[in-house]
Amino acid sequence: MDYLKNIIEKLKDKKNVFLTGGAGVGKTTMTKNIIKQYEDDAKKVAKLASTGMAATLINGQTLHSFLDLGIANDLKDLEHRGKLEISKKIKKLIQSMDLIVIDEISMVSDTLLDMIELRLKQADFKGSVLVVGDFLQLPPVVRGNSEVRFAFESSAWENFYFEIVELTHIYRTDDKDFIELLSNIRNGFVDECIHNALNEFIKPLSENLSEFTFLFGKNSSASLHNKNQLLHVDKELHVKEAQIIKHLKSVKDIEIERFMEDARIEKELELKIGVRVLFSRNSWNYFNGEHGVIVNIENNFVYVQKSDATVVKLEAVAQSKSVWSEKSVSGKKEIAEEALFTIYQYPIKLAYAITIHKSQGMSIEDLIIETNEIFAPSQFYVAISRSSNPKRLNLIAPKKQWRDIVFVNQKALSFNKDL
């Protein structure tokens, strides 16, 4: 089936679409292709997500920012903060869109979807909505001991009448046994067979840990491991500072810092010849999560040798944060995207450790997972599904039972089965 053509036809027929599927099936690639087709046809697309990090993966912005929701958590909170009524500016902005894309829908709560529906109704939105994600991955962030409530638990979910398109072919690996194992883990299923299969990945660690990428649940663990491994490389330290260009004077430094954290951009990238790095975005000659070794640092270039022995000559690349605003174009007022700031940095990061959360979208060949830092539903699935080569996958022996690590939210599981 030509999924891209099918989805485009549905959207252009004014139908809303829910694009789903497990990890590694190409949801992000498909989403970017849909956006490209719309933009190539001079159509306006709002690229949105509930968190800053998810938004940066599609070069978009947060739902709260685009829809002017402030920091409200629900409709009552929106009213309390004086933002229940839509402003003329936001109404015009929403009306101008042909397509609204909401990525990582699993991280959107029921109350946030209520607010989204309100804004689209207030603006009399005539376009289509594409929501993308897998409810058996990262859930909405909740405060304290509050119950997790997903977008599909909102009455607004039914009101969107989403047509479901599920991608099933996993591109990240072609190991059939591993693909079946991933399917069981995604569904939180553990029996004796799964238990034994996972135990097979508990192996003596290589003496040279620098060959592998550790996945941790905590930022502090990942940072400490990276620093320790960097110290072991007896070469000159090169520090590449991110270059920041503000296009508007009103942009606050805190906003830039938050964007850099979300977009996995290092403020000061510490490098040495000989260190292992991960590419942190996709290009024609490397992919997000691919390993390489720095072989030279000269002037404004960093040379990275990949596992196939080819050398990539890297320079700092630009990543911008944009907002939609009304501008005067040839004497005529139009809604257009406007860059707030642009950051130039090399698209690499130290490969020794990364958090599970920041591994979103990555395919990693040489992988070690610290299972004892798994604390959230579906977190282990997100971690293990990063592996592109099960033969190079190691699991740190858990202190708990596998069934206490391979767990999912039961509401998300029931919803997915009903699909």
N, C-alpha and C positions, 0 to 999 in steps of 0.2 A: 504493500500500500504506500502511496505517496502521501505521507503524513503531512508534510508541509503544505502541499496543494489542498489537501482536505481541510486543514485548519484554517488556511487563508479563505477558502470558499465559505466556511461557516461564519467566520468573523465578518466578512464583507456582506454576508446575508443578514447582518445585524443580530447574529446569535452570539451568546456568551459561551466561552469554552474553558473547561478545566483540563489542563494538560498535566498528566501525572505519570508515575512509573518509579521504579526503584532507583538506587544509585547507579551511576555509570551508563544510563540508557540514552544520554544525550539531550536531556531536557533543556539545559542552558544553551547548547548549540542550536537546538530547534527554536528556542525563544529568540535568540539573536538573529536567526535567519528570518523569522516572522517580522521582527522589528525592521530589519534591513529592507525587506520587500515593501513594507508600508512607507518607509522613509524614501526609498527609491522612487515611489509613486507620489512624492511630495505630500504625504499624509502625515499628520501630527500624532506622535505617540508619547504618552506619559509612561515612563519606565519607573516603577515604584516597588518598594518593599517595606516591611515593617521595621527592619533594623538597618542601620547605616552600612554594616558589612555586606548584607545581602543586596542592598541597593547598589553598592560599588561594583558588584560582579556583573551588573548589566549597565553600568555607567548611568545610573539613575539617581533618584532621590527618595527620601523616606515618605511614607504615606502621610505622616503628621505634618511634614513640611509642605507638601504639595497641596493638601486639602485644608490647610490652615486649622489644624486641630489643637495647636499648642501642645501642652503636655497632658491633655485630658485622657482619662482611661475609659470613659463611657459617656453616654448621652447626658446623664445627670451632671457629671463632672464638666462636660462641655458647656452646659447651661450655666453652671456655677461660675465658670471662668469667663462668661460673657461672650462665648464663641458659637452659641447655638445657631444664630442666624448667619447665613452666608453673605460674605461681602461681595460687592459688585465685581471687584477685581478677580476673586476666585471663581465666581459664577462664569464670568467671561472666559477665564482660563480653561475651566472644565468643558464648557460648551465648544471650545475651539478644537478639542481633541477628537481624533477619529478612532483611536484605540487606547485603552488604559490597560497596561500590563502590571499585574501584581505578582512578583516572584516570591518564592519561599512562603507559600500560602499556609504551610503548616505552622509558621510562627505568628500568624495573624489570629488574634483572639476573637471570640464571638462578639464582644462589645466593640472592638475595632471595626469589624465588618458592619455592625449596626451604624457606626458613624460614617463609614464609607458610603453605605446605601443612602443615608440621609443627604450627604453632600451631592451625590449624583442626582437624586430626586430634586433637590433644591435648584440645581443647575439645569434641570430638564435635559440631562445628557442623552444624546441621540446615537452615540457611537457604540462600540462593542467593548466587552471586558474579557481579558484573558488572564486567568489565574493559573499559576504554575507551582508545582511542588508535590511533595510526598508526605502525607500525614503520619507515616511511619518513620519519619526522620525527626529533625529538631522541633520540639513543641514551642508554643508561646511562652515567653518569659513571664513568670508570676512573682509577686512579692510575698515574702514570708511563707506561710503555709496555705496560701490561697489555692483553691482547686484550679487545675488547668482546664480551661474551656476553649475549644477549638472553633474556628470559623464556621464549620458545618453545624455547630450547635445553635447558631443564630438563625432566627426566622428569615433573615435577609438571604441566607444561603439558598433557600427554596425559591425566593423571589427572583433570583438571578437566572433560574432555569438553565444551569450550566449543562452544556453537552460535553460528555466525557471522552477524552482521547487519551488512551494509555499506551505509552511506549514500553516495550518489553525486552527488546534485544540489548544485551549488555555489551558495550564496546570496550570496557576497561580491561576485560580478561576473556579468554576463550576456553578456560579450564572448566569443563562441564561439571565436575564434582564440586568445585569451589563455587560455581554459580548456584548449584542446588543448595549448598551450605548457606550461602548468603540469603537465599530465599527463605530458608527456615529461620535464620537469625532475624531477618526483617520482620517476620511474623511472631517473633518471641518464642519459637518452638524449640524445646530442648528435650531430647530423649537420650538413651544410652549411646546411640549411634552418633548423635551430634556432639555429646559429651566427649566421646573418644576422638572424634575428628578434630575438635578444638585442642584436645590434649596433645595431638601430634604436632601442633605448631609451637609447643613449649619445648625449646631446644637449648642446648648450651650456647651462650652468646659468643659471638666471634670476639677474638682478642682485639681486633681493630673495629671498635664501635663506630669509628668515623665513616665507615662504609654505609651505615644505616641512618634512617631518619626515625627518631623516637616520636611517637604520638603520646602526649600527656593530656590529662584533663585540666591541669592547672597552669596558668601563665608562668608562675614563679618557677615551677619545675622545668619548663621548656627553656626559660631564660638562663637558669643556672647551668643546665647541660650545655647549651650553646657556648656560654662563656668559658666553661671548663675545657671544651674541645678546642676552642680557638687558641687558648693558652698553650696547648700541646704542639701547635704548629710554629716551628722556630724560624719565622720569616718576619720581614718588616711589616708593621701594621699600617694599612692605608685606611683612612676614614673619609668616606664619601658623604658629604652633607647634602641633604635634599635642597634643591633650589626652589624657592617659593615666589611666585609672582601674583600679587593681588591686582585684580582688574577693577575692583571697587574698594575705595578707601574704608568703607563702613564694615568690611569683613573683619571679624574678631579672631584673634589668635587661637582662642579656645575652639572655635569652629574648625579651623584648619587642623589643629591637633587631633580632634575627634575624627575628622575625615581620614587623616593619615593612619590612625589606629584601625579604623574600619577597613580601609583599602589595603592594609598590610604594607604600608610604605614606611620604610625606616627613616627616621629623622637623621640619624647618623649611622650609616652602614659601615660596619667594621669588617674589613677584608684583608686577607693575606694570600699571596701566591701559594697554591697547594691546598687551600681549604675547599671543602665540598659545599656546593650551594644548590638551592632549588630555584628553578624559574618560577616566578609568582604570577605569570600571566601567559596567554597564548600568543604565538606569532607563527609565521610561515615556517620557521626553522627550529622552533622549540615549543613545548607545551607546559601548561600550568602543572607543576609538581615534578617535572623532569629533573633528574640529577645532572650535575656537571661538576668539574673541578676547575678552579681558576688557574690558568697557566701563565697569564701575564697581566700586568696593570701598567698602562702606558698613557700618559697625558690624560685625555678624557675618555679613554676606552678601557674596557675590561674584557679580557679574552677568556672564554669558558669552553673547555673541552668536554664534549658529551661522551656517553658510553660507547657510541659508534666511532669515536676518535675524531669526528668533525669538530672544528673550532668555530664558535659563534663570537663575532666581534660586537660587543654591546656598547651602546652609549646610553646616557640617561634618557628615559622616555617620559612623555608628558601624560599626566592624569589630571583632569579638570573636574571641578564641581560646578554644575550649571543649575540655573533656575529658569523657569518660564516667566517671561515678563512682557509687558506691552512696550513695543518700540516703534519708532517712526522710521519706516522704510520707504524711501522715495516719496516722502511727504505724506505717506499713508500709514495709519496706525495698524500694527500687526502684532500678534502674539508670536514671540520667538524665544528660542533658548539663548540664554546669556551666561557666559562663564563668570563665576565669582572669583575664582582663583585657579591657578595651574601649578602643579608640583612636578618637578623633574627629578627622577631618581632611577637608579638601575633596577630592572625588573627581576631582581634575585634576592634571596635571603639565605642565611646560614642553614644548611641542610641537616644539621645534627638533631634538631628538635623543633617541634611545632605543636600548638594545641590542636585538639580535635576540632574545636570550633573554627579555627582559622585554616583548617585543611579542606574546608568546603570547596568542592569543584576540582580538587587535585587528584591526579593519578600518580601513585608513588610506588616505585618498584622494590626498593630495599627498605623494609618497614619493620619496626619493633613497636608494639603497643603495650603501654603500661596499663594493664587491666585493673590495677588497684586504685586508679584515679577515675574509674567509671562511676558516675553517681546519678545519671539521669536516664529516663526511658529513651531507647533507640540510640543512645550515645555510642554503645559498642558497635552497633550496626554501621553507623556513620564512619567509625574508625576503621573497621575491618574492610569495609567496602572501598576504602582508598587504595587497597592493594591491587596492583596491576600484574603482580607475579607471585602467586601463592608459594612458590618454591623459595622465595626470598622474604617470607613473612614469618616473624617470630612474635610469640605472645609471652609476656612476663607472667609466670604462674600466679593465678589469683589466690588471695587468701580466703575468698568466699567460694561458694559453689557457682558453677556456670549459670545455673538458672537464676541466680541473684544478679548476674551481670548482663545476661541476654534477656532483657525484659522490655516490654513495650507498654504504652498506654492502652488500656483495654478499650476505651471509647474509640480511639483511632483505629484499633484493630477491627472492631465491629463495623465501623464505617467503611473501612477498606474492603472487607468481605462483602458488604452489601453492594459495592460498586459492580 
